[in-house]
Amino acid sequence: MTTADAIDRAGQRLADRVNPIVVKELRQGLRTRVFWIFFTLMLLACLVISLIAFAAADGVGKDGRYYFIAYYICLSLVQFFVIPYSAYRSMSREREEETWVLLTLTGLGPHRILRGKMGSFMLQGLIYASAAAPFLLFSYYLNGIDLPTIVIALIAGATYQLFLTSVAVSAATLAEARIVRALLHFLVLGFLAWGLIAGLTSIFGLVESVRNLWSDSAARVATCATMFGMLTWGVLLYESAAARMALATESYAKGPRIAFMVQIAGALAFFVWGAFASGEPSLYPVGAITMCAHVFFVGLFIASDRDGMARSLWLTGSKFSLLKPGALRGYRLVLLMLGAVTAVFVTLTLLDKAVSDWRNFNLVLGAPAFAALYLSLPIIASRLLRHPPSQTAILVRILFIGIFVFGAGLPPLVAAIIGIEPDHVLFNLFNPIVGMVNLGGTKSDTNNHLILLYAVTFGAVVLADGILKGRDNPPAR
Amino acid sequence: MSDVLLEVKNLSRHYGALKAVDDVSFTVAAGTILGFIGPNGAGKSTTMRILATLDVPTAGDVLLDGKSAIDHPDKARPLIGYMPDRYGTYDDMTVLEFLDFFARAYRLKGQERENRVASVMDFTGLFPLKDKLTSALSKGMKQRVALGRTLLHDPKLLILDEPADGLDPRARIELRELLKALAAQGKAVLISSHILTELSEICDSCAIIEQGRLLATGPVHEILSRTTGNAVSSELVMRVWKGAEGVDAALARAERLLLEQPLVAAVTVEGQAVRVRIELPLGAAPAAGWVEETSARLLRALVTAEIPVSSFQARELDLEDAFMNVTKGKVQ
C-alpha cells in the first residue's frame, strides 16, 4: 500500500465517523455563489485596508487597534449576518422541501441533524476567519493592539456567531404556514441586522476595555453573565428547535426541559453571587420579578405542550418523570421552577438582616403567585374548549395574551367607570401589573391580600393540574 | 401466500372530533404488493405516516414482523422504507452524492456503503446519471432517485405514498416493473395511488379507504365479487355498423337479443356502443374461461341474428369498478 492509499483510507475512515450532515452542508455551502462572492469581497476589502495601512505606516504609529476593527468589520459581516442567514435558509429549505422527514427516518435524530447543521456553519465561519487571520495578525504588527485582545475578540466573535446561528436555525423551525414563514423571514433579517450592529458594538467595547477584565469585578461579572446568557439561550433555542422537529414517538421534551432547569439554576447562582457581592437587598424583588417573568415566559412554551405522550414513552422510564413530553409534566416542572425561584429569594430576603421593609418581602412572594395564576388560567380555558390537540400550544399562548390584557386592563377601567380609584387594592388584587405595584406600595392590609392571592392561585393550580391529569392518558391498544 | 409482515390492528387517529383514520385493520404479506386506495382526504397518507412511525395513533397497533412498531418505533424504522408523496431531493447534489449521503445517514460505512449505493443505482438504472445534479433530472428519474434512497438500508417493508403521481406513461411502466422486482425479492410493498389501472396491474390485493374507514380489503376479484354479490362479473363492449337498417335499429335489435341471453345482467347503449354486463349466478363457482365462452356464445347469437357487429371484446371488471362500487365519493 502506498502512502497516498494509506492517507486516502485514513481520510475515508475519518469521513465515516464525521456527522454526515456536516459533510453534506459543507459540500453544499462551498458550492454556493454566496460563499464565493462574500469570500472574495472580504479578502478584497482586507487587502485594500492593508494597502492603506502600508501606505500610511510611519514605523512609530499605534493605529493597529483601528485597523483591527476595520478588518473585524469585514469578517463580522460574514460571521454575524451571512452565515446565520445561510443557516436559516438551509433549515427552512429542509422543512419546505420535506427532506427533514427523510433525514429523521434514517435514525440520525433531530439533535444530530441540528448539531451537524450548526457545526458545518461554524466550520464555514472558521474558513472565513482563517482567510482573515493573516490580516488580523498584520494589525498586531501595526502596534496599538496585543495578541490576547485579538484572541479574546475572535473567541467572543465565534461564541456570538454560534448564538446567532442557533437563533436563526431555531427560527426556521417555528412556522408552518407560508404567510407566517414569509413574515418570519423578514423578522430574522431584521434580527440579524440588529445582531450585527450589537455584536460589532460589543466587540469594539471589548477591544477597548479588555484590560479592565482582569481588574474590574463588575466588568468581569457583566462579561460572564453575558456569555452565560448567550450560551444558555443558545442551548435552550437549539433544544427547542430539536424538540419541535422531533417525531411524536421521541422523548422530545427532555432536552429543552433540562436546558431550562440549568438556565434557571445558573441564573439563580449568578444572582446569589451578585447579591452577596453587592450587598444590596433592594435587588431581591427586582431579581424575583425578573426571574419569575423569565420562568413564566419560557414556561408558557413548556406547559402548552400537547396532552399525553406516545405509547412507546409510557412503556419506558418513570411515569413521574417531569422530563417526558406532555402538558401535565411541563406544567408541573414550571411550577417546580417557580417554587425554586421563590425559595431562593425568600431565603435571601430572610437572611439579609438589613431587610426591614416588608414590601420587598411581599414583592418576592407576589411575583411567583401571579406567574402561577396567569400560567394556569389559559391552560384551564384552552382545555375547556373543543379543538384539535395540535392547536393547543398556539391556543394557550393566544389565550394567555387575551387573559393578561383582560386582567391588567379591565379592573382599572371598571374602577374608573364606577368612580373609585383606578388602582384600588381589592379591585386590582389579581391585576398582574397594578396588583404587583400595590403589593410593593404603602397601602394597608397587603398581607391579607397576599393570602387571598395565594388562595386563588392555589385553586387555579389545582384545577389546571386536575384538568391536565384527566387528559394525560396512554393511547388505547 | 407467504408470511404476514405487516399487520395493522384497529388503527385510529383522531384530531378532536375529526376521525382521520377510524378502526382500520389489514395485513400485508412478504413478497406481495397491497394497493391502498381512496379519494383525497380519505386518510391514506395519515395511515401511511403512522405505519412509517412518523405519527402516533390514537388507538390500535401496528405489528411489523410480529413486533409492535408503535411501542418500539426505533426497532421498526430499520425495517421500513418510506417514500412520501414529495420526492425531497437536494437540487445541488449529484445522484451519487445524494445516495452516498443517505447511506452515511443510515450508518453504512466504507466498502459496505459503496457496494450498497452501487447496488441500488444498478437496480434503479441510475448508473449512467450518477454524476448529474438531481435538479437536472426528469420527474421520473427524480422518482427513481427517491426510490433508491428508500432502498438503501434494505428495508423489508416499502411504504410508497403516490409514487406514480405526475409521471409520464413510460416512467409509470418502469416504476411498475421495479415494484414487481422488489416484491419478487420478498419485500412487502404498500402503495397508494390515484391511478387505479396502474395498481390493478401490480397489486396482489388492495385496501379501499374512505372517510378514514376501511371499506374493503383483499384481492381485487374478491372485493368485486363481494360488491357485486356474484362470484365473478365481467363486461363486454360491442359496436355495430350502420348496415342497411341503420344504427339505431341495429342497436335496438341487439339490446333486445342480448337481454334474452343467459348470464346477461344488464345492457347499456352509449352512442354506437353497447355495454353488456354478464354475471354468474350467486354462489356459482367461476369455471376457467367462462367469460370467453359466454362472449363467444353472445357473438354467435348476434351474428346469427344478422346484427352488423363491427367490434366485440370482453373487459373484465377491475380495480376501478371495485373502487367505484365500494366508495361513495364522500370526503371529510
HADDOCK unambig.tbl for C-alpha pairs under 7 A between the chains (distance, minus, plus):
assign (segid A and resid 16 and name CA) (segid B and resid 109 and name CA) 6.00 0.50 0.50
assign (segid A and resid 20 and name CA) (segid B and resid 101 and name CA) 6.50 0.50 0.50
assign (segid A and resid 20 and name CA) (segid B and resid 104 and name CA) 6.04 0.50 0.50
assign (segid A and resid 20 and name CA) (segid B and resid 105 and name CA) 6.01 0.50 0.50
assign (segid A and resid 24 and name CA) (segid B and resid 101 and name CA) 6.83 0.50 0.50
assign (segid A and resid 28 and name CA) (segid B and resid 92 and name CA) 6.67 0.50 0.50
assign (segid A and resid 97 and name CA) (segid B and resid 88 and name CA) 5.68 0.50 0.50
assign (segid A and resid 98 and name CA) (segid B and resid 88 and name CA) 5.88 0.50 0.50
assign (segid A and resid 99 and name CA) (segid B and resid 88 and name CA) 4.98 0.50 0.50
assign (segid A and resid 99 and name CA) (segid B and resid 89 and name CA) 6.94 0.50 0.50
assign (segid A and resid 105 and name CA) (segid B and resid 77 and name CA) 6.78 0.50 0.50
assign (segid A and resid 106 and name CA) (segid B and resid 105 and name CA) 5.91 0.50 0.50
assign (segid A and resid 106 and name CA) (segid B and resid 106 and name CA) 5.19 0.50 0.50
assign (segid A and resid 107 and name CA) (segid B and resid 106 and name CA) 6.90 0.50 0.50
assign (segid A and resid 108 and name CA) (segid B and resid 105 and name CA) 6.37 0.50 0.50
assign (segid A and resid 247 and name CA) (segid B and resid 54 and name CA) 6.04 0.50 0.50
assign (segid A and resid 248 and name CA) (segid B and resid 55 and name CA) 6.11 0.50 0.50
assign (segid A and resid 248 and name CA) (segid B and resid 56 and name CA) 6.59 0.50 0.50
assign (segid A and resid 249 and name CA) (segid B and resid 56 and name CA) 6.71 0.50 0.50
assign (segid A and resid 310 and name CA) (segid B and resid 56 and name CA) 6.36 0.50 0.50
assign (segid A and resid 311 and name CA) (segid B and resid 70 and name CA) 6.74 0.50 0.50
assign (segid A and resid 311 and name CA) (segid B and resid 71 and name CA) 5.87 0.50 0.50
assign (segid A and resid 312 and name CA) (segid B and resid 70 and name CA) 6.32 0.50 0.50
assign (segid A and resid 312 and name CA) (segid B and resid 71 and name CA) 4.13 0.50 0.50
assign (segid A and resid 312 and name CA) (segid B and resid 72 and name CA) 5.97 0.50 0.50
assign (segid A and resid 387 and name CA) (segid B and resid 16 and name CA) 5.86 0.50 0.50
assign (segid A and resid 388 and name CA) (segid B and resid 15 and name CA) 5.02 0.50 0.50
assign (segid A and resid 388 and name CA) (segid B and resid 16 and name CA) 4.35 0.50 0.50
assign (segid A and resid 389 and name CA) (segid B and resid 15 and name CA) 6.63 0.50 0.50
assign (segid A and resid 389 and name CA) (segid B and resid 16 and name CA) 6.58 0.50 0.50
assign (segid A and resid 475 and name CA) (segid B and resid 58 and name CA) 5.47 0.50 0.50
assign (segid A and resid 475 and name CA) (segid B and resid 59 and name CA) 5.50 0.50 0.50
assign (segid A and resid 476 and name CA) (segid B and resid 58 and name CA) 6.80 0.50 0.50
assign (segid A and resid 476 and name CA) (segid B and resid 59 and name CA) 4.56 0.50 0.50
assign (segid A and resid 476 and name CA) (segid B and resid 60 and name CA) 6.47 0.50 0.50
assign (segid A and resid 477 and name CA) (segid B and resid 59 and name CA) 5.28 0.50 0.50
assign (segid A and resid 477 and name CA) (segid B and resid 60 and name CA) 4.51 0.50 0.50
assign (segid A and resid 477 and name CA) (segid B and resid 61 and name CA) 5.98 0.50 0.50
